[in-house]
C-alpha cells in the first residue's frame, strides 16, 4: 500500500518469505531463554558476508532455520578459500592481456568450462524457482570441489607446458571471474573486493554470466582421471605411505599423453610398461586400468593377518545380530 501511495506503482511482484530463524536446538529465540543472537556481533566476529551466506545456504524452502554459529564459521572458511583462490588466479594469470578464449583444446579446460556451464544453467533454474538455498549449495560444491580442488591442480600441470599455458590462463581467469558474479548476491563485500583487484569497474555493474563456449563437448575421461587419482591417494593413506612417495604403476593399455601426465604429476606416480610378478592391485575406472605391485610397498603377510582378524570380528558381530533377530 505504501509503495502504491508514494510511487504509484507496485514495488514488488514477487515476495519470498523464509522460515523462522530458531536456535540450534530448534527453539524459538527469546530473551527469557537466553538463546538470542545479535547479528551485529556475529558480523563483527565472522564477517557480514559469512553470516549472510550461512543464512542463505541453510534457509530451505518451507522450513524453519535452526541457526548454529558453526554455520557462520564454515562460511568464513569458505570465504577464505575464495580469497586464496583469487591469489592463485593472480599468480598465474596477471600477465594475461585478454580474457578472450579462441580455441579450447585441452581436455581439462573443456571439462571445467562444461562444469561451469552446467552449474550456471542449474543455478539459474533454481533461482527462477526461488530455491535460493539449493542454488548456493550447488555453487559452493562447484567452487570448492571442481574449481578450487581439481581444476587448480590440473591447471598447475598445464602451465608447465608452454603450448597449453595461454589457453589455460584464459580459461582459469574467466571461469573464476564469472563464478564471482554468481557468488556476489550472497557474498557482496568479498566478491567486490576481489573483483576490484582484477578490474577497474564494479562487479555489480556487470551483466549476469552467460555460458562459455557452448559448443564444447566432453566425455567421461576427466571423471575417470579423478576416480583413479582418488583411489591411488586412498591407497597411500590406508597404508601410511607418504603422499609425496612416487609409486610405480603399469598401464593396461596405451592411454592419451595428457591423461598419463596428469596422473603422474597429481597422484605422484611413475607409469611404465614393465610387468612384474607378485601381488597385483588394480586401480580402474571405466576403460582406464593401472596395476601396482603391492608387495613392493606393503607387507602382504601382515596385511593378510589384519584382514583375517577383521573378518573374524565381523563374523562375531554377525552372529550376535542373528541371535538378537531370533
N, C-alpha and C positions, 0 to 999 in steps of 0.2 A: 504493500500500500504506500509506504513512504517513497519507494522508488518511482511509482506511478505519479505521486504528488509532486515530487521535486524534479524529476527528469522527464516526466510524461512518456515514460517507456518502461517496459518490463525489464528489470535489471538482470534476471537470470531465467533462462528457460528450463534448466535442469538444476536440481539441488541434490547433492549427495550427503546423506546423513549416516555417520558411522555409529558403531555401538558405543555403549558407555565404557569409559576407561575405569577399570577397577584395580585393586591392588593385586599382588602376585598370587594371593590365595583366592581370588575371585570375589572378594568382599567389596561392597560399595565404600568408597573413600569418605571418611568423616573425621572431624576433629575429635569426637568422643573416642573413636577407636585409635586415634593417633597414627593413622596409616596414610595420611595425605602426603603428596609430593609436590614440591614447588618447582615448576618448570624452569623458572629463572635460575634456581640453584643448580638444577641438572644441566642447564645450558652453560652455566659458568664452569661447572666441573668437567663436563664431557664435550661441550660444544653444541651450538644450536643445530647444526646440520646432523649431528649424531642423534640428537633427540628427535628431530623431525623424521629422519629416515627410519628409526626404530618404530615410531608410531605408525608411519605409512605402511611399512612392510608387514606389521603384525595386525593391522586393522582389517581382518577378514570380513567380507560382506555378511550382514545378518547376525553377527556375533559380537558380544562384548569383548573388550580388550583387557585381559588380566595383566596389567603392566608390571614389568620387572626391570629394575635398574640395569641388570646384566644385559638386557637388550641394547641399551644405550652404550654400554661398554663395548659390546660386539660391533655396533655400528661405528663407534670411534675407531676401532681396529680396522674396519673396512675402509674408513676414510683415510687412515694412514697408508693402507695398501694402495689406494688410488693415488695418493700424493707421491709415494715411492715409485709407482708405475710411471708417473709423469717425469720423474728424474731419469728413469730408464729410457723413455722415449726421447727426452732431450739429449741424452748421452749419445744415442746412435743416429739421431736424425737432424740435429741442429744445422748441419751443413747442407741440408736438402733445400734446393732453390724453389721447388714447386711441389704441390700435393697431387698434381695430375698423374693418374695411373694410365699408361698407354696400353701395355700388354702385361698379362699375368701368366707366367709360365711355370713358376714353382708350385708344386702341389700343396706345400704348406701354406702359401699365400692364398691360393684358391680356396683352401679349406677354411681359413679364418674369415675370408670375405663371405663365403657361403654361410658360415655360422652367424656372422653379424646380420646378414640379410634375413635369415630365418628368425633371429631374435627380434629384429625390428618389426617384421610382419606380425609375429605373435604378440609383441609388446603393444603395437597399435590396436590389434584386435581386442586385447584385454582392456585397454584404456577406453575404447569405444563402448565396452560393456560395463564400464565403471568398476572393473576388477583391478583396482589400483594396487592392492597388496600383492596379488598374483603377478602383476606386471613387473613389480620391482624385485620380487623373488627371482623371477626369470632373468632379469638384468644382472642381479647380484651373482647368480650362478655362472652366467656367461662371462662376466668380467673376472671373477675370482678364479674360476677353473679353466675356461677355454683360452681367454686372452692373457691374463697375467701369469698363469701357470704354464700351460702347454705351449702357447704360441710364442711367448717371450723366450722360452728355452729353444724352440725350433729356430727362431729368428737369429739368435746369437750364433748358431751354427751356420746359418745362411750368410751372415755378414762376413764370415771368413773368406768366402768365395766372391771375388770382385764382380764376377758376371751376374751374381744374384743380389748384390748389395743395393743398387739404386731402386730396383723393384721392391725389395723388402722394406727399405726405408719409407718409401711412399705408402705402402700398404699399412705398415705399423703405425705411422703417424695419422693417416686418415681414419683408420678404424678406431684408434684411441680417441681422437677428437670428436668423431661422430658419436661415439659412445658417451662422451661427456654431455652431449646435448640431451640424450635420454635420461641421464642421471641428474641433470640440472634442476628439474622441479622438486626433487627430493633432497638434494644437497646443493642449494644455490650458491652459498658463500664459497665453499670449497671449489666447486667447478668453475665459478667465475675467476677465482684467484689463479687456478691452473691455466684456464683459457688465456688469461692476460699475459702469461709467460710465453705463449706461443703466437698470440695475435694482438693487434692494436685495437681491434673493435671489441664490443661487449658480446658475450656468448648469447645473452638473452635477445639481442637484436638479430641473431641469425635465424635462418629458416629451419624447420624441423627436418631431421635427416631423411634421406631417401636411399633406396638400395644402391649398392656399389656394384657395377659390372654385373647386371642381372643375368647376362648370357652365360656366366661361368657355370660349368658342370663339374661335379666332383663324384668320386666313388668312395668306397669304404676303406681305402688304403690307410688314411690317417688314423681312423679308429682302430685298425689292426695294429698300427705302429704304437699307439698309446697303450693298447692292451698288452702287447709284448713287453714294452718298456716297464710297465707296472708289474708284470709277472717277474721280470728279472730283478727289479728293486725289492720285491717281496721276498724273493729267494735269498738275496743278500741279507735282508733284515732278519728273516727267520733263522738264519744260520750264523748270525753275528759276524758277517763279513763286512768290512769297511765299504761304504758306498763308492769310495774312490778306487777300490781294487778293480783292476781290469781283468775280467774273466774271459776265457776263450770259448767261443761258440762256433758251431758248424752249421752252415746254411743248407737246408734240404734241397734247394733249387737255386737257380740264378735269379736274383731279385734286382729291381732298379737301384742304380747307384745312390740316388737321393735317399732311398729307404735305408740302405745299409749305412750310409753316412750319418743319418740321424740316430739310428740305434747305437752305433759305435760311440758317438760323442755324448749323447744324452744319457744312455744307460751305462757308460764306461765299460764297454766290452770290445773284444777284438774278434772279428769274424773271419774264419778261414775255411778252406775246402778240405782240410785234413780230417779223416775219420779215425778216431782212436777206439780201442777196445776197453770196455769197462761198463760201469753202471751209467746208463744214459738217462738224462732228464730232458724233457722236451717242453719248449715254450711255443705255443701255437695259437694263431688267430686267423680264422678263415683260411686263405690259401698260403699263408706265411707260416713257416715252421723252422725253428732253430733248436739244435740239440747241444747239451752240455755234458761233459764227462764229470759226473757228480763226485766220484771218489777222488777227484783231483782237488776238491775244495772242502769236502766234509768227510767225517769218519762214518763210513757206511755201517759198520758193526754197531757203533754207538747209536746210530740213528734207528737201526732195526730194533735194538733193545728198547729205545724210547717209545717207538710206535707200538711195540707189543705190550708194553706196560699201559699205554693209553687205551689200547683195545680191551685189556683186562678190566680196567676201571670202567669203561663204557658198558661192558657186559654185566658187571656187577650192578651198575645203576639201572640197566635194563631189567634185570631180574627183580630188583626192588620195586620198580614201577609195575611190573607184571603182577606181583603179589598184591599190590595196592588195588589194581584193577579188579582182581578176583575177589 
